[in-house]
Amino acid sequence: MDRFKMSRNTTPLKTLQVRVRDRHAALLSRMAFEVNQVWNLANEASYEAWHVPVPEVGYIQGVWRSAFDIQKDILPIRKARGFILPSHTVQQVVAEHAARRRQFKTSKLRWRASSGSRRALGWIPFKKGSAKWVNGQVR
């Protein structure tokens, strides 16, 4: 019976279920599209750093880049493409990408389709202080 007891160090999680108004749907769809684009940029940057082409030899193993290194490369691209994502969201996406690469021990993950019938589900990560509950609304 002891193995079914909850540990005292568990942190309760609270999941909010909110209704998104139609006027915000276009903005959230664009942000989800950009999150998928940032994921794909991080995927490409990590793969190119890991597989270095050598003429007449093929490819050699390169360096394993951290989330911080990849993020430095992505931030200028984000500004050049005119993304509306804030920088902390880009940090969260790149950190999630790096965590999954470490978890699966691979230099390249699957691409996230940003549009079309097979597009990936939209997710927009937020840091702790960026989403606030004000007057019964999430801002």
DSSP file with accessible surface (Angstrom, degrees, kcal/mol):
  #  RESIDUE AA STRUCTURE BP1 BP2  ACC     N-H-->O    O-->H-N    N-H-->O    O-->H-N    TCO  KAPPA ALPHA  PHI   PSI    X-CA   Y-CA   Z-CA
    1    1 A M    >         0   0  184      0, 0.0     3,-1.2     0, 0.0     4,-0.3   0.000 360.0 360.0 360.0 -24.2    0.0    0.0    0.0
    2    2 A D  G >   +     0   0  124      1,-0.3     3,-1.1     2,-0.2     0, 0.0   0.799 360.0  64.2 -65.9 -28.3    2.9    2.4    0.6
    3    3 A R  G 3  S+     0   0  208      1,-0.2    -1,-0.3     3,-0.0     0, 0.0   0.686  98.1  56.0 -72.0 -14.6    3.7    2.6   -3.1
    4    4 A F  G <  S+     0   0  144     -3,-1.2    -1,-0.2     2,-0.1    -2,-0.2   0.524  83.1 105.7 -92.8  -5.4    0.3    4.2   -3.8
    5    5 A K  S <  S-     0   0  149     -3,-1.1     2,-0.2    -4,-0.3    -3,-0.0  -0.502  75.5-117.5 -74.2 144.0    0.8    7.1   -1.4
    6    6 A M        -     0   0  151     -2,-0.2     2,-0.1     1,-0.1    -1,-0.1  -0.560  29.0-114.8 -79.1 143.0    1.5   10.5   -2.9
    7    7 A S    >   -     0   0   68     -2,-0.2     3,-1.0     1,-0.1    -1,-0.1  -0.407  17.0-125.3 -73.5 156.4    4.8   12.0   -2.1
    8    8 A R  T 3  S+     0   0  241      1,-0.2    -1,-0.1    -2,-0.1    -2,-0.0   0.627 103.4  65.7 -78.2 -11.8    4.8   15.2   -0.1
    9    9 A N  T 3  S+     0   0  145      2,-0.1    -1,-0.2     0, 0.0     2,-0.2   0.273  70.4 123.8 -95.7  10.6    6.9   17.1   -2.7
   10   10 A T    <   -     0   0   76     -3,-1.0    -4,-0.0     1,-0.0     0, 0.0  -0.513  53.4-142.7 -74.5 140.7    4.3   17.0   -5.5
   11   11 A T        -     0   0  115     -2,-0.2     2,-0.2     0, 0.0    -2,-0.1  -0.899  17.6-123.9-102.8 126.9    3.3   20.4   -6.9
   12   12 A P        -     0   0  118      0, 0.0     2,-0.4     0, 0.0     0, 0.0  -0.483  23.0-148.6 -71.9 137.6   -0.3   20.8   -7.8
   13   13 A L        -     0   0  162     -2,-0.2     2,-0.5     2,-0.0     0, 0.0  -0.875   4.7-156.7-104.8 140.7   -0.9   21.8  -11.4
   14   14 A K        -     0   0  184     -2,-0.4     2,-0.5     2,-0.0     0, 0.0  -0.974   4.4-161.5-119.3 122.9   -3.8   24.0  -12.5
   15   15 A T        -     0   0  133     -2,-0.5     2,-0.4     2,-0.0    -2,-0.0  -0.907   9.0-149.4-104.9 126.1   -5.0   23.8  -16.0
   16   16 A L        -     0   0   95     -2,-0.5     2,-0.6     2,-0.0    -2,-0.0  -0.793   3.6-158.6 -94.9 135.2   -7.1   26.7  -17.3
   17   17 A Q        +     0   0  196     -2,-0.4     2,-0.3     2,-0.0    -2,-0.0  -0.962  24.0 174.8-111.7 113.9   -9.7   26.1  -19.9
   18   18 A V        -     0   0   81     -2,-0.6     2,-0.5   119,-0.0   119,-0.0  -0.877  30.9-124.4-122.3 154.7  -10.5   29.4  -21.6
   19   19 A R        -     0   0  188     -2,-0.3     2,-0.5     0, 0.0    -2,-0.0  -0.843  22.8-144.5 -96.4 130.7  -12.6   30.5  -24.5
   20   20 A V        -     0   0   71     -2,-0.5     2,-0.1     2,-0.0     5,-0.1  -0.834  17.4-128.7 -97.7 126.6  -10.8   32.4  -27.2
   21   21 A R    >>  -     0   0  119     -2,-0.5     3,-1.5     1,-0.1     4,-0.7  -0.385  19.6-115.9 -72.0 154.4  -12.9   35.1  -28.8
   22   22 A D  H >> S+     0   0  148      1,-0.3     3,-0.8     2,-0.2     4,-0.6   0.820 112.4  63.4 -61.4 -30.3  -13.1   35.2  -32.6
   23   23 A R  H 34 S+     0   0  184      1,-0.2     4,-0.3     2,-0.1    -1,-0.3   0.742 107.3  43.4 -70.0 -18.0  -11.3   38.5  -32.8
   24   24 A H  H <> S+     0   0   78     -3,-1.5     4,-2.4     1,-0.1    -1,-0.2   0.522  90.6  87.1 -99.6  -7.7   -8.2   36.9  -31.3
   25   25 A A  H <X S+     0   0   41     -3,-0.8     4,-2.5    -4,-0.7     5,-0.2   0.898  87.5  50.1 -62.8 -40.6   -8.2   33.8  -33.3
   26   26 A A  H  X S+     0   0   76     -4,-0.6     4,-2.2     2,-0.2    -1,-0.2   0.919 111.9  48.1 -66.2 -41.3   -6.3   35.2  -36.3
   27   27 A L  H  > S+     0   0   86     -4,-0.3     4,-2.5     2,-0.2    -2,-0.2   0.934 113.5  46.6 -64.6 -44.9   -3.6   36.6  -34.0
   28   28 A L  H  X S+     0   0   59     -4,-2.4     4,-2.4     1,-0.2    -2,-0.2   0.882 110.9  52.8 -67.2 -35.3   -3.2   33.3  -32.1
   29   29 A S  H  X S+     0   0   78     -4,-2.5     4,-2.2    -5,-0.2    -1,-0.2   0.913 110.2  48.1 -65.2 -40.5   -3.2   31.3  -35.4
   30   30 A R  H  X S+     0   0  118     -4,-2.2     4,-2.4     2,-0.2    -2,-0.2   0.919 111.6  49.6 -65.4 -41.6   -0.4   33.6  -36.7
   31   31 A M  H  X S+     0   0   22     -4,-2.5     4,-2.2     1,-0.2    -2,-0.2   0.908 110.4  50.2 -65.2 -38.8    1.6   33.1  -33.5
   32   32 A A  H  X S+     0   0   14     -4,-2.4     4,-2.0     2,-0.2    91,-0.2   0.901 109.6  51.8 -65.3 -39.0    1.1   29.3  -33.7
   33   33 A F  H  X S+     0   0   83     -4,-2.2     4,-1.9     1,-0.2    -2,-0.2   0.933 110.7  48.1 -59.5 -44.7    2.4   29.4  -37.3
   34   34 A E  H  X S+     0   0    4     -4,-2.4     4,-2.5     1,-0.2    -2,-0.2   0.852 106.6  56.3 -68.7 -33.2    5.5   31.4  -36.1
   35   35 A V  H  X S+     0   0    0     -4,-2.2     4,-2.4     2,-0.2    -1,-0.2   0.931 108.0  48.6 -62.4 -42.9    6.1   29.0  -33.3
   36   36 A N  H  X S+     0   0    4     -4,-2.0     4,-2.2     1,-0.2    76,-0.3   0.893 110.7  51.3 -63.5 -37.9    6.2   26.1  -35.8
   37   37 A Q  H  X S+     0   0   44     -4,-1.9     4,-2.3     2,-0.2    -2,-0.2   0.909 109.3  49.5 -65.3 -41.1    8.6   28.2  -38.0
   38   38 A V  H  X S+     0   0    0     -4,-2.5     4,-2.5     2,-0.2     5,-0.2   0.910 109.6  52.7 -64.6 -40.7   10.9   28.8  -35.0
   39   39 A W  H  X S+     0   0   22     -4,-2.4     4,-2.3     1,-0.2    -2,-0.2   0.934 110.5  47.3 -58.7 -45.7   10.9   25.1  -34.2
   40   40 A N  H  X S+     0   0   25     -4,-2.2     4,-2.5     2,-0.2    -1,-0.2   0.877 110.6  51.8 -66.6 -37.0   11.9   24.3  -37.8
   41   41 A L  H  X S+     0   0   17     -4,-2.3     4,-2.5     2,-0.2    -1,-0.2   0.913 111.1  47.6 -63.7 -43.0   14.7   27.0  -37.7
   42   42 A A  H  X S+     0   0    0     -4,-2.5     4,-2.3     2,-0.2     5,-0.2   0.895 111.3  51.9 -63.9 -38.1   16.0   25.5  -34.5
   43   43 A N  H  X S+     0   0    0     -4,-2.3     4,-2.0    -5,-0.2    -2,-0.2   0.925 111.7  45.7 -63.8 -44.5   15.8   22.0  -36.1
   44   44 A E  H  X S+     0   0   85     -4,-2.5     4,-2.6     2,-0.2     5,-0.2   0.920 112.5  50.4 -66.0 -43.0   17.8   23.2  -39.1
   45   45 A A  H  X S+     0   0   17     -4,-2.5     4,-1.6     1,-0.2    -2,-0.2   0.906 112.2  46.6 -64.4 -41.0   20.4   25.0  -37.1
   46   46 A S  H  X S+     0   0    2     -4,-2.3     4,-1.4     2,-0.2    -1,-0.2   0.896 113.5  48.8 -69.5 -37.4   21.1   22.0  -34.8
   47   47 A Y  H  X S+     0   0   88     -4,-2.0     4,-2.3    -5,-0.2    -2,-0.2   0.917 110.5  49.9 -68.5 -42.8   21.3   19.6  -37.8
   48   48 A E  H  < S+     0   0  116     -4,-2.6    -1,-0.2     1,-0.2    -2,-0.2   0.841 111.1  49.6 -66.5 -32.0   23.7   21.8  -39.7
   49   49 A A  H  < S+     0   0   18     -4,-1.6    14,-1.4    -5,-0.2    -1,-0.2   0.808 113.8  45.9 -74.7 -28.1   26.0   22.2  -36.7
   50   50 A W  H  < S+     0   0   55     -4,-1.4    12,-3.2    12,-0.2     2,-0.7   0.835 111.4  51.2 -84.7 -34.3   26.0   18.4  -36.1
   51   51 A H  E  <  -A   61   0A  52     -4,-2.3    -1,-0.2    10,-0.2    10,-0.2  -0.868  70.0-174.5-109.7 103.0   26.6   17.3  -39.8
   52   52 A V  E     -A   60   0A  57      8,-2.4     8,-2.5    -2,-0.7     2,-0.3  -0.845  20.9-133.3 -99.9 119.9   29.6   19.1  -41.3
   53   53 A P  E     -A   59   0A  88      0, 0.0     6,-0.2     0, 0.0    -2,-0.0  -0.538  19.8-169.2 -76.0 135.6   30.1   18.4  -45.0
   54   54 A V  E >>  -A   58   0A  46      4,-3.8     4,-2.5    -2,-0.3     3,-1.9  -0.993  29.2-112.2-122.8 123.4   33.7   17.6  -46.0
   55   55 A P  T 34 S+     0   0  114      0, 0.0     4,-0.0     0, 0.0     0, 0.0  -0.270  96.6   1.3 -58.2 138.3   34.5   17.4  -49.7
   56   56 A E  T 34 S+     0   0  206      1,-0.2     0, 0.0     0, 0.0     0, 0.0   0.501 129.7  63.7  65.1   4.9   35.4   14.0  -51.1
   57   57 A V  T <4 S-     0   0  107     -3,-1.9     2,-0.4     1,-0.3    -1,-0.2   0.648  92.7-133.3-118.9 -44.0   34.8   12.4  -47.6
   58   58 A G  E  <  -A   54   0A  32     -4,-2.5    -4,-3.8     2,-0.0     2,-0.4  -0.983  53.7 -18.8 124.2-131.3   31.2   12.9  -46.8
   59   59 A Y  E     -A   53   0A 159     -2,-0.4     2,-0.3    -6,-0.2    -8,-0.1  -0.889  52.2-162.1-118.7 142.9   30.0   14.2  -43.4
   60   60 A I  E     -A   52   0A  88     -8,-2.5    -8,-2.4    -2,-0.4     2,-0.4  -0.851  35.4 -92.3-117.8 161.0   31.8   14.4  -40.1
   61   61 A Q  E     -A   51   0A 139     -2,-0.3   -10,-0.2   -10,-0.2   -11,-0.1  -0.546  47.0-173.7 -74.8 127.9   30.3   14.8  -36.7
   62   62 A G        -     0   0   22    -12,-3.2     2,-0.3    -2,-0.4   -12,-0.2   0.243  34.7 -51.1 -96.3-138.9   30.2   18.4  -35.6
   63   63 A V        -     0   0   98    -14,-1.4     2,-0.8   -17,-0.0    -1,-0.2  -0.744  41.4-123.1-106.7 150.3   29.3   20.1  -32.3
   64   64 A W        -     0   0  102     -2,-0.3     2,-0.3   -14,-0.1   -18,-0.1  -0.827  34.9-147.3 -90.3 111.1   26.2   19.6  -30.2
   65   65 A R        -     0   0   49     -2,-0.8     2,-0.1   -19,-0.2   -15,-0.0  -0.605   4.4-134.4 -87.8 141.6   24.7   23.0  -29.8
   66   66 A S     >  -     0   0   52     -2,-0.3     4,-2.1     1,-0.1     5,-0.2  -0.319  29.1-103.0 -83.7 171.9   22.9   24.1  -26.8
   67   67 A A  H  > S+     0   0   25      1,-0.2     4,-2.5     2,-0.2     5,-0.2   0.882 122.0  55.8 -63.1 -37.0   19.6   26.0  -26.7
   68   68 A F  H  > S+     0   0  124      1,-0.2     4,-1.7     2,-0.2    -1,-0.2   0.919 107.7  48.0 -63.2 -43.2   21.4   29.2  -25.9
   69   69 A D  H  > S+     0   0   54      1,-0.2     4,-1.0     2,-0.2    -1,-0.2   0.911 113.9  46.2 -64.7 -42.3   23.6   28.9  -29.0
   70   70 A I  H  X S+     0   0    0     -4,-2.1     4,-1.6     1,-0.2     3,-0.5   0.900 108.6  56.3 -67.8 -39.0   20.7   28.1  -31.3
   71   71 A Q  H  X S+     0   0   30     -4,-2.5     4,-2.1     1,-0.2    -1,-0.2   0.886 101.0  57.5 -62.2 -37.7   18.6   31.0  -29.8
   72   72 A K  H  < S+     0   0  115     -4,-1.7    -1,-0.2     1,-0.2    -2,-0.2   0.853 109.3  46.2 -61.6 -33.2   21.4   33.5  -30.7
   73   73 A D  H  X S+     0   0   71     -4,-1.0     4,-0.7    -3,-0.5    -1,-0.2   0.800 113.0  49.3 -76.8 -30.8   21.1   32.4  -34.3
   74   74 A I  H  X S+     0   0    2     -4,-1.6     4,-2.6     1,-0.2     5,-0.2   0.845  94.2  70.4 -82.0 -33.4   17.3   32.6  -34.5
   75   75 A L  H  X S+     0   0   42     -4,-2.1     4,-1.8     1,-0.2     5,-0.2   0.899  99.8  46.8 -58.5 -43.0   16.7   36.0  -32.9
   76   76 A P  H  > S+     0   0   81      0, 0.0     4,-2.2     0, 0.0    -1,-0.2   0.903 112.7  51.0 -64.5 -35.2   18.0   38.0  -35.9
   77   77 A I  H  X S+     0   0   63     -4,-0.7     4,-2.3     2,-0.2    -2,-0.2   0.898 106.1  55.7 -66.2 -38.7   16.0   35.8  -38.3
   78   78 A R  H  X>S+     0   0   32     -4,-2.6     5,-2.1     1,-0.2     4,-0.6   0.924 110.4  44.6 -60.1 -42.8   12.9   36.4  -36.3
   79   79 A K  H ><5S+     0   0  153     -4,-1.8     3,-0.6    -5,-0.2    -1,-0.2   0.900 111.7  52.6 -69.4 -38.7   13.3   40.2  -36.7
   80   80 A A  H 3<5S+     0   0   90     -4,-2.2    -2,-0.2     1,-0.2    -1,-0.2   0.869 110.6  47.2 -67.0 -34.7   14.1   39.9  -40.4
   81   81 A R  H 3<5S-     0   0  128     -4,-2.3    -1,-0.2    -5,-0.1    -2,-0.2   0.536 111.9-120.1 -83.6  -8.5   11.0   37.9  -41.1
   82   82 A G  T <<5 +     0   0   39     -3,-0.6    -3,-0.2    -4,-0.6    -2,-0.1   0.842  44.1 178.6  76.0  34.0    8.8   40.2  -39.1
   83   83 A F      < -     0   0   28     -5,-2.1    -1,-0.2    -6,-0.2   -52,-0.1  -0.382  26.6-150.9 -67.8 147.0    7.6   37.7  -36.5
   84   84 A I        +     0   0   67    -54,-0.1    -1,-0.1    -2,-0.1   -53,-0.1   0.461  59.9 117.2 -96.7  -1.2    5.3   39.1  -33.8
   85   85 A L        -     0   0    1     -7,-0.1     2,-0.1     1,-0.1    -2,-0.1  -0.432  68.6-121.1 -65.8 135.7    6.4   36.5  -31.3
   86   86 A P    >>  -     0   0   46      0, 0.0     4,-1.6     0, 0.0     3,-0.7  -0.362  24.2-110.9 -72.4 160.3    8.1   38.0  -28.2
   87   87 A S  H 3> S+     0   0   52      1,-0.2     4,-2.4     2,-0.2     5,-0.1   0.836 115.3  59.4 -64.9 -31.9   11.7   36.9  -27.5
   88   88 A H  H 3> S+     0   0   52      1,-0.2     4,-1.9     2,-0.2    -1,-0.2   0.853 103.9  51.8 -68.7 -28.3   10.7   34.9  -24.4
   89   89 A T  H <> S+     0   0    0     -3,-0.7     4,-2.3     2,-0.2    -1,-0.2   0.910 108.5  50.8 -70.9 -39.0    8.4   32.7  -26.5
   90   90 A V  H  X S+     0   0    0     -4,-1.6     4,-2.6     1,-0.2     5,-0.3   0.918 108.9  52.5 -62.4 -40.9   11.2   32.0  -28.9
   91   91 A Q  H  X S+     0   0   59     -4,-2.4     4,-2.4     1,-0.2    -1,-0.2   0.916 109.4  48.8 -60.3 -43.0   13.4   31.1  -25.9
   92   92 A Q  H  X S+     0   0   68     -4,-1.9     4,-2.3     2,-0.2    -1,-0.2   0.896 111.5  49.0 -65.5 -40.9   10.8   28.7  -24.7
   93   93 A V  H  X S+     0   0    0     -4,-2.3     4,-2.5     2,-0.2    -2,-0.2   0.939 113.6  45.9 -65.4 -45.0   10.4   27.0  -28.1
   94   94 A V  H  X S+     0   0    1     -4,-2.6     4,-2.7     1,-0.2    -2,-0.2   0.901 112.3  51.4 -66.7 -38.4   14.1   26.6  -28.5
   95   95 A A  H  X S+     0   0   43     -4,-2.4     4,-2.3    -5,-0.3    -1,-0.2   0.910 110.7  48.5 -64.6 -40.4   14.5   25.3  -25.0
   96   96 A E  H  X S+     0   0   72     -4,-2.3     4,-2.3     2,-0.2    -2,-0.2   0.909 111.1  50.9 -64.8 -40.5   11.7   22.7  -25.7
   97   97 A H  H  X S+     0   0    0     -4,-2.5     4,-2.3     1,-0.2    -2,-0.2   0.933 111.1  47.7 -62.2 -45.2   13.4   21.7  -28.9
   98   98 A A  H  X S+     0   0    2     -4,-2.7     4,-2.3     1,-0.2    -1,-0.2   0.888 110.4  52.5 -64.7 -37.8   16.8   21.2  -27.1
   99   99 A A  H  X S+     0   0   25     -4,-2.3     4,-2.5     1,-0.2    -1,-0.2   0.909 110.6  47.1 -64.9 -41.3   15.1   19.2  -24.4
  100  100 A R  H  X S+     0   0   76     -4,-2.3     4,-2.4     2,-0.2    -2,-0.2   0.867 110.2  52.9 -69.3 -35.9   13.5   16.9  -27.0
  101  101 A R  H  X>S+     0   0    3     -4,-2.3     5,-1.5     2,-0.2     4,-0.8   0.920 112.7  45.0 -63.1 -42.2   16.8   16.5  -28.8
  102  102 A R  H  <5S+     0   0  154     -4,-2.3     3,-0.3     2,-0.2    -2,-0.2   0.912 112.5  51.9 -65.0 -42.6   18.5   15.5  -25.6
  103  103 A Q  H  <5S+     0   0  103     -4,-2.5    -2,-0.2     1,-0.2    -1,-0.2   0.920 119.6  33.1 -61.3 -45.3   15.6   13.2  -24.7
  104  104 A F  H  <5S-     0   0  127     -4,-2.4    -1,-0.2     2,-0.1    -2,-0.2   0.416 102.3-130.8 -94.7  -0.5   15.7   11.3  -28.0
  105  105 A K  T  <5 +     0   0  179     -4,-0.8     2,-0.3    -3,-0.3    -3,-0.2   0.910  63.5 124.0  53.3  51.5   19.5   11.6  -28.5
  106  106 A T      < -     0   0   51     -5,-1.5    -1,-0.2    -6,-0.1    -2,-0.1  -0.971  62.6-139.8-139.3 153.2   19.2   12.9  -32.0
  107  107 A S  S    S+     0   0    9     -2,-0.3     2,-0.4     1,-0.2   -57,-0.1   0.628  90.8  41.0 -87.9 -13.3   20.5   15.9  -33.9
  108  108 A K        -     0   0   78    -62,-0.1    -1,-0.2    -7,-0.1     2,-0.2  -0.992  65.6-167.0-140.7 129.9   17.3   16.4  -35.9
  109  109 A L        -     0   0   25     -2,-0.4     2,-0.1     1,-0.2   -62,-0.0  -0.469  43.7 -70.0-101.1 179.4   13.6   16.1  -34.9
  110  110 A R        -     0   0  202     -2,-0.2    -1,-0.2     1,-0.1     2,-0.1  -0.402  53.9-109.3 -70.4 146.7   10.6   15.9  -37.1
  111  111 A W        -     0   0  123     -2,-0.1     2,-0.7    -3,-0.1    -1,-0.1  -0.447  24.3-129.0 -71.1 149.3    9.6   19.1  -38.9
  112  112 A R        -     0   0   49    -76,-0.3     2,-0.3    -2,-0.1   -72,-0.2  -0.900  19.9-133.9-102.2 112.3    6.4   20.9  -37.7
  113  113 A A        -     0   0   44     -2,-0.7     7,-2.7     5,-0.4     3,-0.1  -0.502  16.5-164.9 -66.7 126.6    4.2   21.6  -40.7
  114  114 A S        +     0   0   16     -2,-0.3     2,-0.3     5,-0.2    -1,-0.2   0.672  65.3   9.8 -91.0 -19.9    3.0   25.1  -40.4
  115  115 A S  S    S+     0   0   86      3,-0.0     3,-0.3   -82,-0.0     2,-0.1  -0.927  89.6  58.9-150.0 174.1    0.1   25.1  -42.8
  116  116 A G  S >  S-     0   0   44     -2,-0.3     3,-1.2     1,-0.2    -3,-0.0  -0.328  97.8 -54.1  93.1-176.9   -1.9   22.7  -44.9
  117  117 A S  T 3  S+     0   0  125      1,-0.3    -1,-0.2    -2,-0.1    -4,-0.0   0.739 134.7  48.9 -73.8 -21.6   -4.0   19.7  -43.9
  118  118 A R  T 3  S+     0   0  203     -3,-0.3    -5,-0.4     2,-0.0    -1,-0.3   0.070  80.1 143.8-105.3  24.3   -1.2   18.0  -41.9
  119  119 A R    <   -     0   0  159     -3,-1.2    -5,-0.2     1,-0.1     3,-0.1  -0.284  54.7-105.9 -66.8 151.3   -0.1   21.1  -39.9
  120  120 A A        -     0   0   25     -7,-2.7    -1,-0.1     1,-0.1   -84,-0.1  -0.372  44.1 -89.2 -73.0 152.3    1.0   20.6  -36.4
  121  121 A L        -     0   0  156      1,-0.1     2,-0.3    -2,-0.1    -1,-0.1  -0.356  49.1-109.0 -60.7 140.5   -1.3   21.6  -33.6
  122  122 A G        +     0   0   51     -3,-0.1     2,-0.4     2,-0.0    -1,-0.1  -0.547  43.8 169.4 -76.5 130.8   -0.7   25.2  -32.6
  123  123 A W        -     0   0   74     -2,-0.3   -88,-0.1   -91,-0.2   -87,-0.0  -0.996  16.8-167.1-139.9 139.5    0.9   25.8  -29.2
  124  124 A I        -     0   0   33     -2,-0.4     2,-0.2   -89,-0.1   -92,-0.1  -0.931  16.5-148.5-127.6 103.7    2.2   29.0  -27.9
  125  125 A P        -     0   0   20      0, 0.0     2,-0.4     0, 0.0   -33,-0.1  -0.503  13.0-164.8 -76.1 143.9    4.4   28.6  -24.8
  126  126 A F        -     0   0  105     -2,-0.2     2,-0.1   -34,-0.1   -37,-0.0  -0.954  17.0-124.4-124.2 146.9    4.5   31.4  -22.2
  127  127 A K    >>  -     0   0   83     -2,-0.4     3,-1.2     1,-0.1     4,-0.8  -0.408  40.2 -96.0 -80.7 168.6    6.9   32.1  -19.4
  128  128 A K  T 34 S+     0   0  207      1,-0.3     3,-0.4     2,-0.2    -1,-0.1   0.879 120.1  39.6 -56.4 -45.1    5.6   32.4  -15.9
  129  129 A G  T 34 S+     0   0   53      1,-0.2    -1,-0.3     3,-0.0    -3,-0.0   0.550 101.0  72.7 -86.9  -4.0    5.3   36.2  -15.8
  130  130 A S  T <4 S+     0   0   40     -3,-1.2     2,-0.5     1,-0.1    -1,-0.2   0.781  89.4  58.9 -86.9 -25.8    4.0   36.8  -19.3
  131  131 A A  S  < S-     0   0   42     -4,-0.8     2,-0.3    -3,-0.4    -1,-0.1  -0.915  70.6-179.5-104.6 125.5    0.4   35.5  -18.9
  132  132 A K        -     0   0  130      7,-2.7     7,-3.2    -2,-0.5     2,-0.7  -0.925  29.5-129.1-127.3 148.7   -1.6   37.3  -16.2
  133  133 A W  E     +B  138   0B 155     -2,-0.3     2,-0.4     5,-0.2     5,-0.2  -0.863  36.9 169.8 -96.3 110.6   -5.1   36.9  -14.8
  134  134 A V  E >   -B  137   0B  55      3,-3.1     3,-1.4    -2,-0.7    -2,-0.0  -0.982  64.9 -21.0-129.5 121.2   -6.8   40.3  -14.9
  135  135 A N  T 3  S-     0   0  150     -2,-0.4    -1,-0.1     1,-0.3     3,-0.1   0.874 127.6 -48.5  52.0  42.3  -10.5   40.9  -14.3
  136  136 A G  T 3  S+     0   0   49      1,-0.2     2,-0.3    -3,-0.0    -1,-0.3   0.664 120.8 103.6  76.8  13.8  -11.4   37.3  -15.1
  137  137 A Q  E <  S-B  134   0B  79     -3,-1.4    -3,-3.1  -119,-0.0     2,-0.6  -0.957  70.4-126.3-129.1 147.2   -9.4   37.4  -18.3
  138  138 A V  E      B  133   0B  72     -2,-0.3    -5,-0.2    -5,-0.2    -7,-0.0  -0.818 360.0 360.0 -89.6 124.6   -6.0   35.9  -19.3
  139  139 A R              0   0  163     -7,-3.2    -7,-2.7    -2,-0.6    -2,-0.0  -0.941 360.0 360.0-119.4 360.0   -3.8   38.6  -20.7
